Amino acid sequence: MIKKFEALLKRKEVQQFINYYIFTILSALIGFYSIPYLTSHISPEDYGMIGIFLGIVFFMPPLLSFSATNLQAISIVDLSQEEYKKFRNDYISFIISLFAIVLVLALLSPFIMPRYSFIIIAAVIYGFLQLLSTVHSTELIQHGKPTMFGILNFLSIFLAFIITVLFISGFNQGWHSRIISLILTEALLVIVRFLFLSKIGKEFKFSVSKVEFRALARFGWPLMISVVAGWIINQSDRFILLHFYSLKEVGIYAAAYGISSIIVTFNQTMLKVVAPLVYRKLNKRIGRNFVIKLNLLYALVIFSIAALASVTIHYCWHLLLGTRYEASLPVIYILCFAQAFFGVYMTLGIVVDYFKYNKLKTIVIWICAIVSLTTSFLLIPTLKIYAPAVGTLFAFFTLSVITYFNGRKILNVNNVM
């Protein structure tokens, strides 16, 4: 038994998994602490503005890349080194072109929605910087460099928190400073990533390739439609609350979402660990049993984590949130399990992404978006601010179930052994 355990620890995939999760835990601790820091220094109304900002940011990277981020990972696996470099240059040029268009539109927001103009412009800039970071992160993940990926991910959270504390506690700045801190941190790390940690910056030449731009657009347009549905499921809840209530309720909900995002962190780390391995197996048309077992095993793990997180928060909430945010507790519990269902979906979603069943993915996500919206609006009269969280839970449950059956079907159709 001991020898088997030692052999397991020596496997590259296990070592990568451990590396990813060490940094995930460190990052989660900093991210986790930043929420009680913010809730103790700013009002729910101000936190509501940050929540609106994050709701817009969610949509920015898919919009500015036309949802072609998965194509980069697939291209690393399928293309030669020189072919990939050309693809990367065209891909970054595509992102810059879309950013320029969207930024011009955002600069018109002071004339249309002056109260939210700062949030809109900042969200576009921050989403653009996040997307550039993702280009480098995807290469680190696909090339099996979890330590560097973990360090950079940790630094992005740590530096943003330090700058936030400096602005708020040192210079008595308000909620705006949290957003500025995020932008400054991401801008600094993009420079480090592109110029010092990789050759992306040195090898980049802006080019407008009509052929490649069309290919990116063809790949992404079905996913863009699904991104709208994904935004409805993940982010429309705070806008629904803003419609029926006020920024105070949005702030309470956003704080709860931030706490429950610890489950999101585990999901994202799991995907980064297993996606490259699954892609390589699917490329050889093997790995059917591996994917199915992964789905079951991760379900057991992530639901256990969600349960443990909910119990811990139930008894320690006063250490994490001020009394002004006590109403967020039920939302935290519901969203923890909602994100657990999303994690289960992601394990078979890898299969859907690799074989490019984008239209199927779009249909499924829209079904779940309709479930989310319908549930939220029907339950608001009785559950009030908790209704959108229940809607998200139902949507992610539906998503995981439908994807489970479709994922297995796709493995059969493509003769994956």
MARPAGU-351616 format. One record per residue (C-alpha): residue in three letters; residue number from 1; x negated, z, y. Coordinates in steps of 0.5 Angstrom, whole numbers. Layout:
<nodes>
  res    n     c1     c3     c2
  ALA  NUM      X      Z      Y
...
</nodes>
This chain:
<nodes>
  res    n     c1     c3     c2
  MET    1      0      0      0
  ILE    2     -6      2      5
  LYS    3     -9     -5      3
  LYS    4     -3     -9      5
  PHE    5     -2     -5     11
  GLU    6     -9     -6     13
  ALA    7     -8    -14     11
  LEU    8     -2    -14     15
  LEU    9     -6    -11     22
  LYS   10    -11    -17     21
  ARG   11     -6    -22     21
  LYS   12     -7    -26     28
  GLU   13      1    -26     29
  VAL   14      1    -18     28
  GLN   15     -5    -17     33
  GLN   16     -1    -22     38
  PHE   17      5    -18     37
  ILE   18      1    -11     38
  ASN   19     -2    -14     44
  TYR   20      4    -16     48
  TYR   21      8    -10     46
  ILE   22      2     -5     49
  PHE   23      3     -9     56
  THR   24     10     -9     55
  ILE   25     11     -2     55
  LEU   26      6     -1     61
  SER   27     10     -6     65
  ALA   28     16     -3     63
  LEU   29     14      4     65
  ILE   30     12      1     72
  GLY   31     18     -3     73
  PHE   32     23      3     70
  TYR   33     20      8     75
  SER   34     21      3     81
  ILE   35     28      3     80
  PRO   36     29     11     81
  TYR   37     24     10     87
  LEU   38     28      5     90
  THR   39     35      9     89
  SER   40     32     15     92
  HIS   41     29     11     98
  ILE   42     35      6    100
  SER   43     42      7    100
  PRO   44     47      3     95
  GLU   45     49     -2    100
  ASP   46     42     -4    101
  TYR   47     40     -4     94
  GLY   48     46     -9     94
  MET   49     42    -14     98
  ILE   50     37    -14     93
  GLY   51     42    -15     87
  ILE   52     44    -21     91
  PHE   53     37    -23     92
  LEU   54     36    -23     85
  GLY   55     42    -26     83
  ILE   56     40    -32     87
  VAL   57     33    -32     84
  PHE   58     36    -32     77
  PHE   59     38    -39     78
  MET   60     32    -42     82
  PRO   61     26    -43     77
  PRO   62     31    -47     73
  LEU   63     34    -51     79
  LEU   64     27    -52     81
  SER   65     24    -55     74
  PHE   66     31    -58     72
  SER   67     31    -53     66
  ALA   68     25    -57     63
  THR   69     20    -51     62
  ASN   70     21    -51     55
  LEU   71     19    -58     55
  GLN   72     12    -56     57
  ALA   73     11    -51     51
  ILE   74     14    -57     46
  SER   75      9    -62     50
  ILE   76      3    -57     48
  VAL   77      4    -57     41
  ASP   78      6    -65     40
  LEU   79      1    -68     45
  SER   80     -6    -69     45
  GLN   81    -10    -65     50
  GLU   82    -11    -71     55
  GLU   83     -4    -73     54
  TYR   84     -2    -66     56
  LYS   85     -6    -66     62
  LYS   86     -2    -72     65
  PHE   87      4    -69     63
  ARG   88      2    -62     67
  ASN   89      1    -66     73
  ASP   90      7    -70     73
  TYR   91     11    -63     71
  ILE   92      8    -59     77
  SER   93      9    -65     82
  PHE   94     16    -66     80
  ILE   95     17    -58     81
  ILE   96     14    -59     88
  SER   97     18    -65     90
  LEU   98     25    -61     88
  PHE   99     22    -55     92
  ALA  100     21    -59     98
  ILE  101     28    -61     98
  VAL  102     32    -54     96
  LEU  103     27    -51    101
  VAL  104     30    -56    107
  LEU  105     37    -54    105
  ALA  106     35    -47    105
  LEU  107     33    -47    112
  LEU  108     40    -49    114
  SER  109     43    -42    111
  PRO  110     42    -39    118
  PHE  111     47    -43    121
  ILE  112     52    -43    115
  MET  113     51    -35    112
  PRO  114     47    -32    117
  ARG  115     48    -25    114
  TYR  116     44    -28    107
  SER  117     40    -33    110
  PHE  118     33    -28    109
  ILE  119     35    -27    102
  ILE  120     37    -35    101
  ILE  121     30    -37    104
  ALA  122     26    -32    100
  ALA  123     29    -33     94
  VAL  124     27    -40     94
  ILE  125     20    -39     95
  TYR  126     20    -33     90
  GLY  127     23    -37     85
  PHE  128     18    -43     86
  LEU  129     12    -38     86
  GLN  130     15    -35     79
  LEU  131     16    -42     76
  LEU  132      8    -44     78
  SER  133      6    -38     75
  THR  134     10    -40     68
  VAL  135      6    -46     68
  HIS  136      0    -42     67
  SER  137      4    -37     62
  THR  138      6    -42     58
  GLU  139     -1    -44     56
  LEU  140     -3    -37     55
  ILE  141      3    -36     50
  GLN  142      2    -43     47
  HIS  143     -6    -42     46
  GLY  144     -5    -35     43
  LYS  145     -8    -31     49
  PRO  146     -3    -25     49
  THR  147     -8    -20     53
  MET  148     -9    -24     59
  PHE  149     -2    -26     59
  GLY  150      0    -18     59
  ILE  151     -6    -16     64
  LEU  152     -3    -21     69
  ASN  153      5    -19     67
  PHE  154      3    -12     68
  LEU  155     -1    -14     75
  SER  156      5    -17     78
  ILE  157      9    -11     77
  PHE  158      4     -6     79
  LEU  159      2     -9     85
  ALA  160      9    -11     87
  PHE  161     11     -3     86
  ILE  162      4     -1     90
  ILE  163      6     -6     96
  THR  164     13     -4     96
  VAL  165     11      4     96
  LEU  166      6      2    102
  PHE  167     12     -1    106
  ILE  168     17      4    105
  SER  169     14     10    105
  GLY  170      8      8    109
  PHE  171     11      4    114
  ASN  172     18      6    114
  GLN  173     21     -1    112
  GLY  174     27     -2    109
  TRP  175     30     -6    103
  HIS  176     27    -13    106
  SER  177     20    -10    104
  ARG  178     22    -10     97
  ILE  179     23    -17     97
  ILE  180     17    -19    101
  SER  181     13    -15     96
  LEU  182     15    -19     91
  ILE  183     13    -25     94
  LEU  184      6    -23     97
  THR  185      5    -21     89
  GLU  186      7    -27     86
  ALA  187      3    -32     91
  LEU  188     -3    -28     90
  LEU  189     -3    -28     83
  VAL  190     -1    -36     83
  ILE  191     -8    -37     87
  VAL  192    -12    -33     82
  ARG  193     -8    -36     76
  PHE  194     -9    -43     78
  LEU  195    -16    -43     81
  PHE  196    -20    -37     77
  LEU  197    -17    -37     71
  SER  198    -15    -44     69
  LYS  199    -17    -51     71
  ILE  200    -10    -52     73
  GLY  201    -11    -52     80
  LYS  202    -18    -56     80
  GLU  203    -15    -62     75
  PHE  204     -8    -62     79
  LYS  205     -7    -69     83
  PHE  206      0    -70     86
  SER  207      3    -76     83
  VAL  208     10    -79     83
  SER  209     11    -82     76
  LYS  210     18    -85     76
  VAL  211     18    -85     68
  GLU  212     16    -78     67
  PHE  213     21    -76     73
  ARG  214     26    -79     69
  ALA  215     24    -76     62
  LEU  216     24    -69     65
  ALA  217     31    -71     68
  ARG  218     34    -73     62
  PHE  219     31    -67     58
  GLY  220     34    -62     63
  TRP  221     41    -65     66
  PRO  222     45    -62     60
  LEU  223     41    -55     61
  MET  224     42    -55     68
  ILE  225     49    -55     66
  SER  226     48    -49     62
  VAL  227     44    -46     67
  VAL  228     50    -45     71
  ALA  229     54    -42     65
  GLY  230     48    -38     64
  TRP  231     48    -35     71
  ILE  232     56    -34     71
  ILE  233     54    -30     65
  ASN  234     48    -26     67
  GLN  235     49    -26     75
  SER  236     56    -27     77
  ASP  237     58    -20     76
  ARG  238     55    -17     82
  PHE  239     58    -23     86
  ILE  240     65    -21     83
  LEU  241     64    -14     85
  LEU  242     62    -16     92
  HIS  243     69    -20     92
  PHE  244     73    -14     90
  TYR  245     69     -9     92
  SER  246     63     -8     97
  LEU  247     56     -8     97
  LYS  248     56     -1     95
  GLU  249     59     -3     88
  VAL  250     54     -8     88
  GLY  251     48     -4     89
  ILE  252     50      1     84
  TYR  253     51     -5     79
  ALA  254     45     -8     80
  ALA  255     41     -1     79
  ALA  256     44     -1     72
  TYR  257     42     -8     71
  GLY  258     35     -6     73
  ILE  259     35      0     68
  SER  260     38     -4     62
  SER  261     33     -9     63
  ILE  262     28     -6     59
  ILE  263     32     -9     53
  VAL  264     31    -16     57
  THR  265     23    -14     57
  PHE  266     23    -13     49
  ASN  267     27    -20     48
  GLN  268     22    -24     53
  THR  269     16    -21     49
  MET  270     19    -22     42
  LEU  271     20    -29     44
  LYS  272     13    -30     47
  VAL  273     10    -27     41
  VAL  274     14    -31     36
  ALA  275     16    -38     39
  PRO  276      9    -41     38
  LEU  277      9    -39     31
  VAL  278     16    -42     30
  TYR  279     14    -48     34
  ARG  280      8    -50     29
  LYS  281     12    -48     23
  LEU  282     18    -53     25
  ASN  283     13    -58     27
  LYS  284     11    -58     20
  ARG  285     19    -58     18
  ILE  286     18    -51     14
  GLY  287     19    -44     16
  ARG  288     27    -43     14
  ASN  289     27    -37     11
  PHE  290     22    -34     16
  VAL  291     27    -36     22
  ILE  292     33    -33     18
  LYS  293     29    -26     16
  LEU  294     26    -26     24
  ASN  295     34    -26     26
  LEU  296     36    -20     22
  LEU  297     30    -16     23
  TYR  298     30    -17     30
  ALA  299     37    -15     30
  LEU  300     35     -8     27
  VAL  301     30     -7     32
  ILE  302     33     -9     38
  PHE  303     40     -5     37
  SER  304     36      1     35
  ILE  305     32      1     41
  ALA  306     38      0     45
  ALA  307     41      6     42
  LEU  308     35     10     43
  ALA  309     35      8     51
  SER  310     42      9     52
  VAL  311     42     16     49
  THR  312     35     18     53
  ILE  313     38     15     59
  HIS  314     45     20     58
  TYR  315     41     26     58
  CYS  316     35     24     63
  TRP  317     39     20     68
  HIS  318     38     25     73
  LEU  319     31     24     73
  LEU  320     32     17     74
  LEU  321     38     16     79
  GLY  322     40     20     85
  THR  323     47     23     85
  ARG  324     49     17     89
  TYR  325     48     12     83
  GLU  326     51     17     77
  ALA  327     57     12     77
  SER  328     52      7     74
  LEU  329     51     10     67
  PRO  330     57      7     63
  VAL  331     54      0     66
  ILE  332     47      2     63
  TYR  333     50      3     56
  ILE  334     54     -3     56
  LEU  335     49     -8     58
  CYS  336     43     -5     54
  PHE  337     48     -7     48
  ALA  338     49    -13     51
  GLN  339     42    -15     52
  ALA  340     41    -13     45
  PHE  341     46    -19     43
  PHE  342     42    -24     47
  GLY  343     36    -22     44
  VAL  344     39    -23     37
  TYR  345     41    -30     40
  MET  346     34    -32     42
  THR  347     31    -32     35
  LEU  348     35    -38     33
  GLY  349     36    -41     40
  ILE  350     28    -42     39
  VAL  351     31    -47     33
  VAL  352     36    -50     38
  ASP  353     31    -51     43
  TYR  354     25    -54     39
  PHE  355     30    -60     36
  LYS  356     33    -61     43
  TYR  357     40    -60     42
  ASN  358     41    -59     49
  LYS  359     48    -61     49
  LEU  360     50    -57     44
  LYS  361     47    -51     47
  THR  362     51    -53     54
  ILE  363     57    -53     50
  VAL  364     56    -46     47
  ILE  365     54    -43     53
  TRP  366     60    -45     57
  ILE  367     64    -42     52
  CYS  368     61    -36     53
  ALA  369     61    -36     61
  ILE  370     69    -37     60
  VAL  371     69    -31     56
  SER  372     65    -27     61
  LEU  373     69    -29     67
  THR  374     76    -29     63
  THR  375     74    -22     61
  SER  376     72    -19     67
  PHE  377     78    -22     71
  LEU  378     83    -19     66
  LEU  379     79    -12     66
  ILE  380     78    -11     73
  PRO  381     85     -8     74
  THR  382     84     -2     69
  LEU  383     76     -2     68
  LYS  384     74     -3     75
  ILE  385     67     -4     76
  TYR  386     65     -3     69
  ALA  387     69    -10     67
  PRO  388     64    -15     69
  ALA  389     59    -11     64
  VAL  390     64    -11     58
  GLY  391     65    -19     60
  THR  392     57    -20     59
  LEU  393     58    -16     53
  PHE  394     63    -20     50
  ALA  395     59    -26     52
  PHE  396     53    -25     49
  PHE  397     56    -23     42
  THR  398     60    -29     42
  LEU  399     53    -33     44
  SER  400     49    -29     38
  VAL  401     55    -31     33
  ILE  402     56    -38     35
  THR  403     48    -39     35
  TYR  404     47    -36     28
  PHE  405     51    -41     25
  ASN  406     49    -47     29
  GLY  407     42    -45     28
  ARG  408     42    -45     20
  LYS  409     46    -52     21
  ILE  410     40    -55     25
  LEU  411     35    -52     20
  ASN  412     39    -56     14
  VAL  413     40    -62     18
  ASN  414     33    -63     20
  ASN  415     31    -61     13
  VAL  416     27    -55     14
  MET  417     24    -52      8
</nodes>
